[in-house]
Amino acid sequence: MLEITEHAIAERGDLLSEELRKLRSAGVRLAIDDLARSCSNLLQVIELSPDIIKLDRSLVTEIDAHPPRRALAAAAVFFAAESGAVLIAEDIETEAELRTLRKLGVQRVQGWALGRPERLERNGAAPAPAPSPG
């Protein structure tokens, strides 16, 4: 899985398209991050046919109280369904945002509203020590 930002597509779309075609033919799946952060080249996103699309926080924040954001998220839900991509809403911080995204049909979500990050424990053992800074 290769994840790129929509911003990178906008900056280097022509070069990126050719290289991504090679990687995709080798079986690499593609995720587009930060959709809606710039929306500068949606046609390029369409051409890349991503497997995963992540809605940016700028679209998700206060989506429950912002009809234009809901409309754009609904369009992303439809686009993902029509293109066979998985849509993930990132950075959900409130229950209201989560409820709204669920009503729109967003199936995959992540963010503080779902829980704080925790260390993974394996086989009942204590969590691994945190990596040292630097």
C-alpha positions, 0 to 999 in steps of 0.5 A: 500500500502506497499512501500519497497526499492530494497535495503531492498529486497537484504538484507532481501529477504528470510524473506521478501518474506514470510512476504509479501506473508502474507500481500499480501493475506490480500489485501496489495498492494506492491510498489518497490522503487529505482529500478536500485539503486542496481539491486542486486536481480532482481529475487526477485523483479520478485517473489514479483510481485509488483503492483508499481515499481519506477525507481530510480533517478540514472537511470532517471538522464540524461537518454536523453543523456545516451543510456544504461540508456534508454535501462534499462528503456525500459526494465523496461517499458516492465517488468511492462507491462508484469507483470501488474505493474505501472511504475513510474519514480522519480526525473525528473529534466529536460524537456529532461528527461521527453520527453525521458521517455515519448518516452520510454512509461513511463506513470507516472512521478514525479519530479521538471520538472513537478512543485514544491511542493505546499501546498494543499488548501481545500475548498478555505481555506488558506493552513494549517500552516507548521508543526513545526520542530522537 
